[in-house]
Amino acid sequence: MEISIAAESIFHIFGVPITNSMILSFVVLIFLSVLTYFGTRKMETVPHGMQNVLELAVEKLLNLVDSITHDRKFSLRIFPILATFFIFILINNWVGILPGVGSIGVTHLVHGKEVFIPLFRAGTADLNTTIMLGIAAVIAIQVVGITTLGLFRYGKKFFDFSSPLGFFIGLIELLSEMIRIISFAFRLFGNVFAGEVLLIILADLTPYIAPVPFYIMELFVGFIQALVFTMLALVFMTMATVTHGPDDHKKEEAQEEEPGQLETA
């Protein structure tokens, strides 16, 4: 069995190739939409059933965001995009280890050689998907920074003409923002794709007993990778709201003095 890094095209719609990773990503989106609909269609003051499960998940994730931002108002602003990243990545990671994903497919002749093409592939095992997630995360970081600090104040972090050193540091900061796309994309893709390759090889060699511990491990790895992506986006969004000008240092000193004043009182 050949293992392809690129997602395989299954069919075309108006000349646009539809890959196996796109098919499974759409299935995940439909599943999450249906789950959300049935979990929120009859909201009750005292939750039970699916509403209770969803509210518990939201509460735990929001508390995690609060532990980094220490600001509930700011947490609520960025929570929707962070929750979307986490849930979409997590479910895509987990569906990749379901029976039939990667093993059900068709065989085509390519250059006179039979090639197996799976019908389903996890979206996060496709570099195109992880790159788009990385781009979305970096764009969200810039939007948070601009809406919090203002366009000119935020832009000064990257275009500082006050001194040659400041200008050079600003260019480095700008470059680091672009590199984050690669960091987001390849970290997620590498871990998920490597896990799927490992499971395929083990299932081919010893199809019954040996892969079981690795399936359990992949559940854990899928959760960790979704959490790492989300936490990195959260930390970068929080950093985007901070500048290092003289006014900000004064604010930080004032905030540090407040707890001491309260204790004295």
N, C-alpha and C positions, 0 to 999 in steps of 0.2 A: 504494500500500500504506500503510495506516494503522499508526502505531507507538503502542502503548499503554504507558503507564508501569505501569499495574496489570497483574498476571498475569491471563490470561483463563481462565475456568472451562470445562472440557471436559465433565465429567459430574458427577453427584452420587451420593454413597453415604449413604443414610439422611438425606438432606437436607443433607449436608455437601458443599460444592462442592470438587471436586478440580481444581486449576488445572494448566496446562501446566508451570509451574515445579515444582510438587509431584511431578508424574510423573517429570521428569528427575532430581530430587533423590533419589527412591526408586531410580531406575536406578543412580545414583552409589553409593548405600548398598549395593545388592546387589552391584555391581561390586567395591567395596572389601572387602565381606565374603568374596566368593569368592576375591579375590586374597590376602587374609590367610589364608584356610583352606588354600589350596594352597601358600602360602609357608611355613607353620608346621606343617603336619600331620606332617612327618618331619624334625624338628629334628636336625641333626648337629653334632658338635664342629667339624669343618672344613666350613664352609658352602659350598654351590655352587648354581648356578641361581637360582631365585626367592628362596630364603632369603638368599643372598649379597647380592642387590640390596636386599632389605628391611633387612638388618642394616646395610648401608652407608648407607642413607637415615636409619635411626635414629641411627647413630653421628654422622653429620654434623650432624643436627638437635640431638642432645644436646650435642655440643661447642659449638654456637652458643648454646644455653641456658647452658652453663657459662661462656661468655665474658662473660655479663651478670651472672650470680649469683655467680660465683667460689666456689660451694659445691655440690659434687656431690650431697650428700645432699638439699639443697633442690631442686636441679635434677631429681632423680629423683622428688620429690614432685609437682612441677607439670608434669612432662614429658608425661604421658598426655593431659591436657586441651589443652596447647599443640600437641602432635602432631596431635590430632584436629582442632583448628581449622585448622591449616596444610593437612593433607591433604584435608579435606572442601572447604575453600574453593578450593584449587588445582585439584582435579579438576572442581569445578563451574564454575570460570572457564574451564577448557580445553574442556569438553564443549560450551560455548556457541558455539564456533567450528567444531564438526564439521558436515560436510555434512548438510543436512536439518533441523538445529536452526534454527527460525525461518522455514524456507522450506516445510516440509511441513505442511499443515494443511487446514482445511475453510473453506468460505464460508457465512456465515449472513446472513439478512436482518434488519437491525436498523433499525427505523423506516423501512422501505421502501428501505434502502440496503444493498448487499452489503458485508459486512465480513469480511476474511480473519482467521481465528484459527489461529495455529500450534499444532501438537500438542505441541511441545517448546520449552521455554525454560529457560535456565540458572537454577538456584536463586538464585545470587547476583545475578541481574538482576531479582530480585523484592524489593521493599523489605520485605515481610513476613519473608522469610528473613533478610535482613541485620539487621533489628531484633531478631529472636530470637537471632541470633548475638551481637549486642551485649549483649543482656540476659544471655545465658549467660556471656559474658566478665566482665561486671561482677559477677554473682553469684559467679563463681569467684574473682575478686579479693577479695571480702569474706570468702569462706570461708577463703582462704589467710591473710588478715590475722588473722582471729579464731582460727584453729587455731594460728597461730604466736605471737601476742602474748597471746591470751586475750580473752574477750569484753569485760571492763571496760577493760582497757588499750587495746584497739583502739578501743572506743567513745569513749574519752576524746579521740581525735583529732577527733571530730565534736561531742561534747558536753562541752566544757570549761567548768566553772562557777567556775574559780579566779579569773577576772578578766573584766571586760566585753570586753576585747580578745580574750582567748582564746576566749570564747563566740562572738564575731563571726567569728573566723577558722575556728572549727569549723563554723559554718553554711556558710561559703564552701566548705570542704572537702567537706561533705555535698552541696552543690549541684553541685560539680565531678564528684562520683562519678556523679550522675544524668545530667549532660551527656555523660559518656563514652559512654553508650548511643547518643546521637544521633551523636556523633563516629564511633564504630565503624560504625554502620549506614549513614550517608549517604556516608562516604568510600568504602566498598566498593561500595555500590550505584551511586553516581554514576560511578565509573570503569568498572565492568563494563557498565552499561547504555549509557553513552556509546560504548564500544567496539563493542557489538553494533549500535547505531544506525548508526554509521559504516560497518560492514561491510555492513549491509543496503542502505544508500544506494549504496555503491560497486558492490555486486553487481547492483543494479538498473540502474545507469547503464552500467557497463562490466563485464560478468559474467565475464570470463576473465583478463585480465592485470593490470589495475590493483589489484584487491583483494589480490593475493598478498603484497606487502610488508607490508600492514596485518595480514594473518593472522599473519605472523611476529612483528610488533610486539605483537599481542594475546596471543601465547604468552608473551612477555616481560612484558607488563603484568599478565597473570593471575598469573604467578609473583610479581612484585613486590607486588601487592596482597595475596596470601595471606601473604607474608613480613611486610609492614607490619602487617597485622592481628595476626599472631602475636607480632611483636616488641613492639607496643604492649601487648598483654596481658601479655607477659613482664615488661616494664619496670614496669607498674602493679602486678603481683603482687609484684615485688621491693620496690617502694616501700611496699606495704602492710605489709611486715614491719618497717618502720623507723619509730621514733617519735623525737621530739625533746626528750625529757625530760632532766634532768640526769644520770640513770643511764646513758642511752645515749651522752651526750657522753663520759663517763668510759670507757665501753667502746671507743669509737672512738679515744680518745687512747691507750688501752692497746694496741690493735691496731696503731696507727701506730708505737708505740715498739718493738714486738717485732722488726720487721725490723732496726732499728738495733742492738738488743742482740745479734742473731744475727751480724751483720757484725763487731761488736766481738769476740765470742767467736772 
